[in-house]
C-alpha cells in the first residue's frame, strides 16, 4: 500500500474492538492520499468508520470472508451536504463473530456481487465512485455489530498486518 497509511496507526477511541482482523478494502498498491475518522457522518452509531481517500474507479475488495447481506448499486446522486446521505451505493458483508462490514461510495452499476453471494477476502466486489454524501473521492469503511430492535454499534476496526 502506498500513501500515508503505511506509517499511520488507525485507531478510534472508546469503541469496543472488532474480534475479526480485517484487510484494507482496496488493493495493496493503491495510492491512498489519507484517511480520516473526523467526518460529520462518523458520529453516534457510525462512530468508528474510516474514510480512505482514493481515486474514483479504485477496485473495492472484500476485507474478510463473508456473505453479502445488503447492497445498493443504482444511485448516481452525490454532493457535499447531508441531504445526499441516503444516496450512497454500498455493500454490507456479514462475517464471523456476528460482525458486519460496510463499504460506501461505490460507483453506480459497478457491483460484482449480489445479496446472498459468499465472498472471499480480497475478492473484488465493486469500484469506488461518486455516490452519497462526499466532498472528495473516498471509500467509507465501517465495521459494526447488530443490536436488538434493529440498532447497530460501530466497532474499532482491527486490521491484519
C-alpha positions in Angstrom: 0.0 0.0 0.0 1.3 3.4 -0.8 0.4 6.8 0.5 0.1 7.9 4.1 -1.3 4.7 5.7 2.0 2.9 5.7 3.2 4.6 8.8 -0.1 5.6 10.3 -1.9 3.8 13.1 -5.6 3.8 12.5 -7.4 3.9 15.8 -10.5 5.3 17.3 -11.3 5.9 20.9 -13.9 4.4 23.3 -15.2 1.7 21.0 -15.1 -2.0 21.5 -12.5 -3.6 19.3 -13.6 -5.9 16.5 -12.9 -9.6 17.1 -12.1 -10.1 13.5 -9.0 -8.7 11.8 -9.8 -7.0 8.5 -7.8 -6.3 5.4 -8.0 -2.8 3.8 -10.9 -2.7 1.3 -8.6 -1.9 -1.7 -5.5 -3.4 -3.3 -2.2 -3.2 -1.5 -0.7 -0.9 -4.2 -3.5 1.6 -4.1 -2.5 5.3 -3.8 -4.2 6.4 -0.6 -3.9 10.1 -0.1 -5.1 10.0 3.5 -7.5 8.5 6.0 -9.9 10.1 8.4 -12.2 9.4 11.3 -13.2 13.0 11.6 -16.2 13.3 9.4 -19.7 14.8 10.2 -21.0 11.4 9.1 -19.0 9.5 11.7 -20.9 10.3 14.8 -23.4 8.4 17.0 -24.0 4.9 15.7 -21.5 5.4 12.9 -18.6 6.2 15.2 -15.6 4.1 14.2 -16.0 4.5 10.4 -12.9 5.4 8.4 -12.7 7.3 5.1 -9.8 6.4 2.8 -9.1 9.0 0.1 -8.6 7.0 -3.1 -9.2 7.7 -6.8 -12.5 7.1 -8.5 -12.6 3.7 -10.0 -10.4 2.1 -7.4 -11.2 -1.6 -7.1 -13.0 -2.3 -3.8 -12.2 -5.6 -2.1 -13.9 -7.8 0.5 -12.0 -7.1 3.7 -12.7 -10.6 5.0 -14.5 -13.8 4.0 -18.3 -13.3 4.4 -21.7 -13.1 2.8 -23.4 -10.2 1.0 -26.4 -9.3 3.2 -27.3 -5.8 1.8 -26.4 -3.5 -1.0 -27.4 -0.6 -3.1 -25.9 -0.2 -6.6 -28.2 2.2 -8.5 -27.5 5.7 -7.1 -25.9 8.4 -9.2 -26.5 11.3 -6.9 -23.8 12.8 -4.7 -23.0 16.1 -3.1 -21.2 17.8 -0.2 -24.2 18.3 2.1 -26.1 15.9 4.4 -29.1 15.8 2.0 -27.1 13.3 -0.1 -26.5 10.9 2.9 -29.1 8.3 1.7 -27.8 8.3 -1.9 -24.7 6.3 -1.4 -24.1 3.0 -3.1 -22.8 0.4 -0.6 -22.2 -3.3 0.1 -22.7 -4.8 3.5 -21.0 -8.1 4.4 -21.6 -10.5 7.3 -18.5 -12.1 8.8 -17.6 -14.5 11.6 -18.3 -13.4 15.2 -21.6 -11.7 14.1 -19.6 -8.7 12.8 -20.6 -6.8 9.6 -18.5 -4.6 7.4 -19.9 -1.9 5.0 -18.1 -0.1 2.2 -19.8 3.0 0.9 -19.4 5.5 -2.1 -19.3 2.9 -4.8 -19.8 3.6 -8.5 -23.3 3.1 -9.9 -23.6 -0.3 -11.5 -20.1 -1.4 -10.5 -21.1 -4.2 -8.1 -19.7 -7.6 -9.0 -21.8 -9.4 -6.3 -25.5 -9.7 -5.2 -27.3 -10.4 -2.0 -26.7 -13.9 -0.8 -23.3 -14.3 -2.5 -20.4 -15.7 -0.5 -17.1 -13.7 -0.9 -13.5 -14.5 -0.1 -11.1 -12.0 1.5 -9.5 -9.8 -1.2 -12.2 -10.6 -3.8 -13.1 -7.6 -5.9 -16.7 -6.6 -5.2 -17.1 -3.2 -6.8 -15.4 0.1 -7.8 -15.2 3.3 -5.8 -17.3 6.1 -7.2 -19.3 9.2 -6.7 -22.4 8.4 -4.6 -23.9 9.8 -1.4 -22.6 12.5 1.0 -19.0 13.2 0.0 -16.6 16.1 -0.5 -13.9 14.2 -2.4 -13.5 10.7 -3.8 -13.1 8.2 -0.9 -14.2 4.8 0.4 -16.1 4.9 3.7 -15.3 1.7 5.6 -17.4 0.7 8.7 -17.4 -2.4 10.9 -20.3 -2.9 13.3 -22.4 -5.3 15.4 -26.1 -5.6 15.2 -28.0 -4.8 18.4 -31.7 -5.6 19.4 -34.5 -3.6 17.9 -32.7 -3.1 14.6 -29.9 -0.9 16.0 -26.2 -1.3 15.5 -23.0 -0.1 17.1 -19.7 0.7 15.4 -16.5 -1.2 16.4 -12.9 -0.1 16.4 -11.6 -1.9 13.3 -8.7 -4.2 13.9 -6.5 -4.6 10.8 -4.4 -7.5 9.7 -0.8 -6.7 9.0 
